[in-house]
Every structure is written in C-alpha cells, then in structure tokens.
Amino acid sequence: MRRFRMRQRLLTLRDRFRIRDADGEIAYAVRGRLISLRDRLLFEDADGRDLLEVRQRLVAWRPQYRIFREGRLAAIVSKRLLSVLGSRFVISLRGGGKLLAKGNFFDYEYRFLRGRDQVAQVSKRWFTLADTYGVQIEDEELDELLVLACAVVIDMINHNPERNEPEQPDQDDDD
C-alpha cells in the first residue's frame, strides 16, 4: 500500500505544488499553466524530469481531461454530468480498462474502483491539517502517478471554479 499527501485546493493561479509520500519526502512536483486557453499540467519526478502531461479538452459535453505519458494518451478523465447516484468520474485507460471514482468529492472522501474492487482511495481523515488530504493506493499493480493525476484533475474540476480570481498569498512552506 502506498500513501501520498496533497493540499486541498491545489491549483489556483499558483503554478507549482508538490506531492509528498507517507514519509513527507517529495515524490512528485506538478507545474501548471492555468492562464492559457486551457488547463495544462506537467507532473515531474523529484529531479524535475517530465513524467506526465494533463490537458483539458476544450470542446466536450462534460469536463474532460486527457493524461499523456511520453506523448501517448494514457487516460481520459471525464465527469458524468447526470448520474442518479451522485457525482462520478470515469477514467478510461489506454488499452481499454476503466476505473470509476465515486464518493463525496467535495469532502475529499472518495474511492477508485476497478469493477467492484476498490483499488485506491482519497481521504481527509488521515490528516489533522484542515487543508490536507491523502491518496492511498491499495492495488500494487496500479500506476500510482496516474491515480495521483486523476485525483488532481478531480480536485481541479470540483474545487477551483474561481481559478481566474487573483491569487491569494500561500501559507504553505512546500516551496
């Protein structure tokens, strides 16, 4: 099982943040370009090497982001607009697999499912800091970076409607 720590409301106009592992070490860095025509994020390893790119699809019926690895499409994250059981996200993986994210996205309490099996979860319960949440990946074969990128995309869609407002000073000491 692998655990990571992220800050709530990750992406405002701030263009960089870090994802830490369970020991508090920097696992990944994310650089954003949110002032362009569409959202674009680059995920880097701790040494600054590009690993993934996330791009918002502009023309879509519902919020949709595409995740690329080495220039090839790795996954598509889409929000289901009309769902009887509440908000859900579908992650279509290259090769035909799918993950479903469901739960309470606004309170950072949701899980990733492959079929009926839980493979990862996102929760604020593990942290005493009000603005921090964790991602726990339970399936050892699941691509951790892809799950983290999906969690960031879900955060962007659900928690940052005011990305065009002026940036507030950040009290985080991560940078």
Secondary structure as GFF3:
##gff-version 3
##sequence-region A 1 175
A	DSSP	beta_strand	2	7	.	.	.	ID=ss1
A	DSSP	beta_strand	16	21	.	.	.	ID=ss2
A	DSSP	beta_strand	26	33	.	.	.	ID=ss3
A	DSSP	beta_strand	40	45	.	.	.	ID=ss4
A	DSSP	beta_strand	50	56	.	.	.	ID=ss5
A	DSSP	beta_strand	64	69	.	.	.	ID=ss6
A	DSSP	beta_strand	72	80	.	.	.	ID=ss7
A	DSSP	beta_strand	88	93	.	.	.	ID=ss8
A	DSSP	beta_strand	98	104	.	.	.	ID=ss9
A	DSSP	beta_strand	109	114	.	.	.	ID=ss10
A	DSSP	beta_strand	117	123	.	.	.	ID=ss11
A	DSSP	beta_strand	132	137	.	.	.	ID=ss12
A	DSSP	alpha_helix	144	159	.	.	.	ID=ss13
###
